[in-house]
Amino acid sequence: MRDRSSPQPPADRFLRWVAGAAIVLLTLFVAQPYLTGLAFSERTSRAITARGDLAPAEATTVELFARASPSVVHVFVQAAAQGRALMGVDAEDGDQNNGAQTGTGFVWDAAGHIVTNNHVVAAAAQGGSSVAVRLSSGAVVSASLVGAAPSYDLAVLRLGRTTAAPQPLAIGTSADLKVGQAAYAIGNPFGLDHTLTTGVISALQRRLPTSAGRELSGVIQTDAAINPGNSGGPLLDSAGRLIGVNTAIFSPSGASAGIGFAIPVDVVNRVVPELIRNGRTRNPGIGIIAGQEATAARLGIDGVVVLRVLRGSPAAAAGLRGVDPQTGDIGDIIVGAGKQPVHRLADLTAAMEAAGLGAPIELTVERDGRTRRVRVTTSDVAESRL
């Protein structure tokens, strides 16, 4: 018979110790969240940790926005026939249902001129629409259309009576821009006032079609986020100078895809003063209506097809011929301007602008398989002509 008072074997004592330790550990594991909450909960406001100075790049961006944003405005255009409140809730960059159009603009001079995109205020240019501008202070001021240049997608407004117009933006140049340098866009994407987006200049010398049937050359491409509502807003360099006017995005979804386009400031600085003086731009041309590029491409034609020559124009004086209206036979195809080849309409437009108004330009023309040179003097032509 076993003696109950005899000591337990070492193995039994070890197993009991392990079991007890496991129970204690399990209890602590289950109770840990409650114990941590009791011991470490902050029941009063926490002390603020000093962050130190902003990084130099951050400080530069903050200062740039503070200096430039007061000069950026929100533009509203509302068709009068709709009978809606001018400042009602509308879709940014246009609403086909109620005729509203909104976008961005910026102060050009101390006289209260505002620069924006032509497509933002196109309804006002056609008449019967009201234009209003909301300043950075929140004040809403009526505005009138001074002039528009569809060929450049630019327009100028003038503020109505206001206590004090914001300061104009500093003007830079687009002639010395480099791919990779910083770019800053300020605008009202989706109606969100004074939004800053940053990026770089992604490419230069892009081409962009305009509503006037022309192509604008030398366009700036940027990956700074540009969305509906940014149209007409400024693109700035790191010094806070205007280097472009944001005008379009390339996006299958309609939102920013990192490919935005801006009209170069050197074009803006040439066109805007002319709009302020005359209400329109004088477009150097020779008095032709060009054929569609898609049609020319399908026919295997490399150059600009002269569809029609305007009566009394420099082109008519030089003997250029358009398409025969009776037979449909092609007349002249412009394949060169000056010393540059002409493959498409943008090449010819760029050559005309480089020559300027009243300047002679030598065109290389193909007719009936033969090439000849024609000297033409440019003159002022309508927006839809060249």
C-alpha positions in Angstrom: 0.0 0.0 0.0 1.3 3.4 -1.1 2.1 6.0 1.6 0.1 9.2 0.8 2.5 11.4 2.9 5.5 10.5 0.8 6.9 13.3 -1.5 5.5 13.7 -5.0 7.7 12.7 -7.9 9.6 15.6 -9.5 7.7 15.1 -12.8 4.3 15.7 -11.1 5.6 18.9 -9.5 6.9 20.2 -12.8 3.7 19.5 -14.6 1.7 21.3 -12.0 4.1 24.3 -12.1 3.8 24.4 -15.9 0.0 24.2 -15.8 -0.2 27.0 -13.2 2.1 29.2 -15.2 0.0 28.6 -18.3 -3.1 29.7 -16.5 -1.5 32.8 -15.2 -0.2 33.7 -18.7 -3.6 33.1 -20.3 -5.2 35.3 -17.7 -2.7 38.1 -18.3 -3.3 37.7 -22.1 -7.0 38.0 -21.8 -6.8 40.9 -19.4 -4.0 42.8 -21.2 -6.3 45.2 -23.2 -8.2 46.1 -20.0 -5.0 46.5 -18.0 -3.4 48.6 -20.8 -6.4 50.8 -21.0 -6.4 51.4 -17.2 -2.7 52.1 -17.1 -2.0 54.2 -20.2 -5.3 55.9 -21.2 -5.0 59.7 -21.8 -8.0 61.3 -20.1 -7.0 64.8 -20.9 -5.7 66.7 -24.0 -2.3 65.5 -25.0 0.7 67.8 -25.0 1.6 69.1 -28.5 5.0 67.9 -29.8 7.0 70.7 -31.4 7.7 70.0 -35.1 10.4 72.5 -35.8 10.7 74.5 -38.9 9.1 73.5 -42.2 11.4 71.9 -44.7 12.7 74.5 -47.2 10.6 73.0 -50.1 7.5 73.1 -47.9 8.1 76.7 -46.8 8.6 77.7 -50.4 5.3 76.1 -51.5 3.4 77.6 -48.6 4.7 81.1 -49.3 4.0 80.7 -53.0 0.4 79.8 -52.4 -0.1 82.6 -49.9 1.3 85.1 -52.3 -0.5 83.9 -55.5 -3.9 82.6 -54.4 -5.5 86.0 -53.7 -5.1 86.7 -57.4 -7.0 83.6 -58.5 -10.8 83.9 -58.9 -13.8 81.6 -59.6 -15.7 82.4 -62.8 -19.4 81.7 -63.2 -21.4 81.9 -66.4 -25.1 81.3 -66.4 -27.5 81.4 -69.3 -30.2 84.0 -68.6 -33.0 81.9 -70.1 -32.6 79.2 -67.5 -33.9 81.5 -64.7 -31.6 79.9 -62.1 -29.6 81.6 -59.4 -26.2 82.6 -60.7 -24.5 81.1 -57.7 -26.6 77.9 -57.5 -25.1 74.4 -57.4 -23.9 73.6 -60.9 -21.5 71.1 -62.5 -18.0 72.5 -62.8 -16.7 73.2 -66.3 -20.1 73.1 -67.8 -23.6 71.5 -67.3 -25.5 70.7 -70.4 -28.8 70.5 -68.4 -28.9 74.0 -67.0 -26.5 76.0 -69.2 -24.1 76.8 -66.4 -20.4 77.0 -66.9 -17.8 77.5 -64.2 -14.0 77.7 -64.3 -11.0 79.6 -62.9 -9.4 82.9 -63.8 -6.7 85.2 -62.5 -6.2 89.0 -62.2 -4.1 90.4 -65.0 -3.8 94.0 -64.1 -4.7 96.7 -61.6 -7.7 97.8 -63.9 -9.5 94.6 -62.8 -9.0 92.5 -66.0 -9.4 88.8 -65.5 -7.9 86.2 -67.8 -9.6 82.8 -68.3 -10.3 80.3 -71.0 -12.5 81.1 -73.9 -14.4 77.8 -73.5 -15.4 78.9 -69.9 -17.1 82.1 -71.1 -18.1 81.0 -74.6 -21.8 81.3 -73.7 -21.3 84.9 -72.7 -19.5 85.6 -76.0 -22.6 84.4 -77.8 -24.8 86.7 -75.7 -27.7 86.2 -73.3 -25.5 85.0 -70.4 -24.5 86.5 -67.1 -20.9 86.4 -65.8 -19.9 86.7 -62.2 -16.5 86.4 -60.4 -16.0 85.2 -56.9 -12.8 86.8 -55.4 -10.6 85.1 -52.9 -12.2 87.3 -50.2 -15.6 85.6 -51.0 -17.1 88.7 -52.5 -19.1 88.0 -55.7 -18.6 90.7 -58.4 -20.4 91.0 -61.8 -18.1 91.0 -64.8 -18.3 91.8 -68.5 -16.6 90.2 -71.4 -13.9 92.4 -72.9 -12.8 90.0 -75.7 -12.2 86.4 -76.7 -9.7 84.6 -78.9 -11.0 81.1 -79.7 -7.8 80.3 -81.7 -5.9 80.5 -78.4 -8.7 79.5 -76.0 -8.2 82.8 -74.1 -10.7 85.4 -73.0 -10.6 88.6 -70.9 -13.2 89.7 -68.4 -13.4 93.0 -66.6 -14.6 93.2 -63.0 -17.5 95.5 -62.2 -17.6 97.8 -59.2 -15.5 96.5 -56.4 -13.9 98.0 -53.3 -10.4 96.8 -54.2 -9.3 94.5 -57.0 -6.7 91.8 -56.0 -3.1 92.2 -57.0 -2.1 90.9 -60.5 0.0 87.8 -60.8 3.7 88.1 -61.5 4.4 87.3 -65.2 7.2 84.8 -66.2 8.3 83.5 -69.5 7.8 80.1 -71.2 10.8 80.5 -73.5 13.3 79.0 -71.1 11.2 76.3 -69.4 12.8 73.0 -68.8 11.2 69.5 -68.6 11.4 68.4 -65.0 11.2 71.8 -63.3 8.5 72.3 -60.6 5.0 73.5 -61.6 2.1 74.6 -59.4 -1.5 74.9 -60.5 -4.1 76.9 -58.5 -7.8 76.6 -59.4 -11.3 75.5 -58.4 -11.5 71.8 -59.4 -15.1 70.5 -58.9 -16.0 73.9 -57.3 -13.4 73.5 -54.5 -12.1 77.0 -54.2 -8.4 77.8 -54.3 -7.0 74.3 -54.6 -3.2 73.9 -55.0 -1.7 71.0 -56.9 2.0 70.5 -57.6 4.0 68.6 -60.1 6.6 69.1 -62.8 6.6 70.2 -66.4 6.3 66.8 -68.2 6.8 68.0 -71.8 7.1 71.0 -74.0 6.0 71.9 -77.5 2.8 69.9 -77.4 0.0 70.7 -79.9 -3.6 71.3 -78.8 -6.7 71.7 -81.0 -8.9 74.8 -80.3 -12.5 75.4 -80.9 -11.7 77.7 -83.9 -10.4 74.8 -85.9 -6.8 75.6 -85.4 -4.0 74.0 -83.4 -2.1 75.8 -80.7 1.6 75.0 -80.8 4.2 75.2 -78.0 1.7 74.0 -75.3 3.0 73.0 -71.9 2.3 69.5 -70.5 2.3 69.0 -66.7 1.5 66.3 -64.2 0.2 68.8 -61.7 -3.4 67.6 -61.1 -5.8 69.5 -63.3 -9.5 68.6 -63.1 -12.8 70.1 -64.4 -13.0 73.6 -62.9 -9.3 74.3 -63.2 -9.8 75.7 -66.7 -8.4 79.2 -67.0 -6.4 79.0 -63.8 -2.7 79.8 -63.6 0.3 77.4 -63.9 3.2 78.9 -61.9 6.9 78.2 -61.6 8.7 77.9 -58.2 9.1 81.7 -58.1 5.3 82.2 -58.2 5.4 83.6 -61.7 2.8 82.8 -64.3 4.2 80.4 -66.9 0.9 79.1 -68.4 -2.9 79.1 -68.4 -4.4 75.6 -67.6 -6.7 74.7 -70.4 -7.3 71.0 -70.9 -6.7 67.5 -69.6 -6.2 64.2 -71.3 -8.3 61.6 -69.4 -10.5 58.7 -70.4 -12.4 59.1 -67.0 -12.7 62.9 -67.2 -10.6 63.4 -64.0 -6.9 64.0 -63.7 -4.7 61.3 -65.2 -1.5 63.3 -64.7 -1.6 64.7 -68.2 -2.7 68.4 -68.3 -2.0 71.1 -70.7 -1.4 74.9 -70.4 -1.2 77.7 -72.9 2.3 79.1 -72.7 2.6 82.5 -71.0 4.5 84.1 -73.9 1.4 83.5 -76.0 -0.9 84.8 -73.2 1.3 87.9 -72.8 0.9 88.7 -76.6 -2.8 87.9 -77.0 -4.3 89.4 -73.8 -3.1 93.0 -74.3 -4.6 92.8 -77.9 -7.9 91.6 -76.5 -7.9 94.5 -74.0 -7.2 97.0 -76.7 -9.4 95.7 -79.5 -11.7 93.0 -78.1 -10.3 90.5 -80.6 -7.0 89.3 -81.9 -5.6 89.9 -85.3 -4.8 86.6 -86.8 -2.1 86.5 -89.5 -3.2 84.5 -92.5 -3.4 84.4 -96.2 -7.2 84.0 -96.8 -7.8 80.3 -97.3 -10.0 77.7 -95.8 -8.1 74.5 -95.2 -9.4 71.0 -95.8 -9.8 68.5 -92.9 -6.6 66.8 -91.9 -8.4 63.4 -91.4 -9.6 63.5 -95.0 -6.2 64.4 -96.3 -4.6 61.6 -94.3 -7.1 59.1 -95.7 -6.1 60.3 -99.2 -2.4 59.9 -98.4 -1.7 63.6 -98.6 1.1 65.1 -96.6 0.4 68.8 -96.3 -2.4 71.3 -96.0 -5.1 71.0 -98.7 -6.4 74.4 -99.9 -10.2 73.8 -99.8 -11.2 77.3 -100.8 -9.5 80.6 -101.6 -11.3 83.8 -100.3 -12.0 86.5 -102.8 -9.7 89.5 -102.6 -7.3 87.7 -100.2 -3.5 87.5 -100.4 -3.9 83.9 -101.5 -6.1 84.9 -104.3 -3.7 87.6 -105.4 -0.9 85.0 -105.4 -2.9 82.6 -107.6 -3.5 79.8 -105.1 -6.3 77.4 -106.1 -8.8 75.5 -104.0 -10.7 72.3 -104.7 -12.7 72.5 -107.9 -16.4 72.7 -106.7 -17.6 71.1 -110.0 -15.2 68.1 -110.3 -13.9 67.8 -106.8 -10.3 67.9 -108.1 -7.7 69.0 -105.6 -6.0 72.3 -106.4 -3.0 73.3 -104.3 -1.4 71.5 -101.4 0.8 73.6 -99.2 3.9 71.5 -98.2 6.3 74.2 -96.9 6.4 77.6 -95.4 9.6 79.5 -95.3 12.3 76.9 -94.7 10.1 74.6 -92.7 8.1 71.7 -94.0 4.3 71.8 -93.6 2.7 68.4 -92.7 -0.4 69.7 -91.0 -2.4 72.8 -90.2 -0.5 73.6 -87.0 2.7 73.8 -89.0 1.2 76.4 -91.3 -0.4 78.3 -88.4 2.9 78.5 -86.6 4.7 79.8 -89.7 2.0 82.5 -90.1 2.3 83.6 -86.5 6.1 83.6 -86.7 6.0 85.8 -89.8 3.5 88.2 -88.2 0.9 90.5 -89.9 1.8 92.2 -93.1 5.0 90.1 -93.6 5.9 88.2 -96.7 6.1 84.4 -96.5 7.3 82.0 -99.1 5.1 78.9 -99.5 6.0 75.6 -101.2 2.9 74.4 -103.1 2.2 71.2 -105.0 -0.3 71.3 -107.9 -0.9 68.5 -110.4 2.2 66.7 -109.2 4.5 69.7 -109.7 6.1 71.8 -106.9 6.4 75.6 -107.1 7.1 78.5 -104.7 4.6 81.2 -104.1 5.3 84.5 -102.2 2.3 85.7 -100.1 1.9 88.6 -97.7 0.0 87.8 -94.5 -3.1 89.8 -93.5 -5.7 89.9 -90.7 -8.2 87.1 -91.2 -11.2 85.8 -89.3 -10.9 83.1 -86.6 -12.1 80.3 -88.7 -9.8 81.0 -91.6 -6.1 81.0 -92.3 
